[in-house]
Amino acid sequence: MAEAKGSGGLAARIKKARATATRLGAKSNELNEELTKAEEAIAALRLGVSAQVMMHADDESGDETYLCFERFEGKWSLTILEGRPDVEMWSTNPLMKVSRSLRMEAARNLPALVDKLMERTETEIVEVDETTAKVAAFVKELREAQS
């Protein structure tokens, strides 16, 4: 009789586990939808620069993980860069292809990534402006030399 009661308890736990798994799957899908919207919104800014922010580093193994916004497989994308700088071993994966825990960590780092993208854009503006001035000076000097 104790076995039958135990089996009923197991069946109830399995039923609850299935319901919980269904809820978690639905919540994961919602997270994925919002991350896709975030990626599209960042791409729509059309900044034309890439940036990355460190999500975490493991002091023991030397592994580092970054959230990036970059050109990946032909389009501007949120990616995860993982690796070890000491041995120059890195892998890049689309954000939507990494574990749920990494996607959640990335979601918490999106504001910092956008800040970094804005900083890079401002830096790029200054660099383009300086380069343009140098080219203009070169062209002027070249034309004067030809006169």
Protein Blocks (a to p, Z undefined) as FASTA:
>chain_A
ZZmmmmmmmmmmmmmmmmmmmmmmmmmmmmmmmmmmmmmmmmmnonopacdddfbdcfkn
opacddddddeehiacdddddddfklopacdddfklmcfklmmmmmmmmmmmmmmmmmmm
mmmmmmmmmmmmmmmmmmmmmmmmmZZ
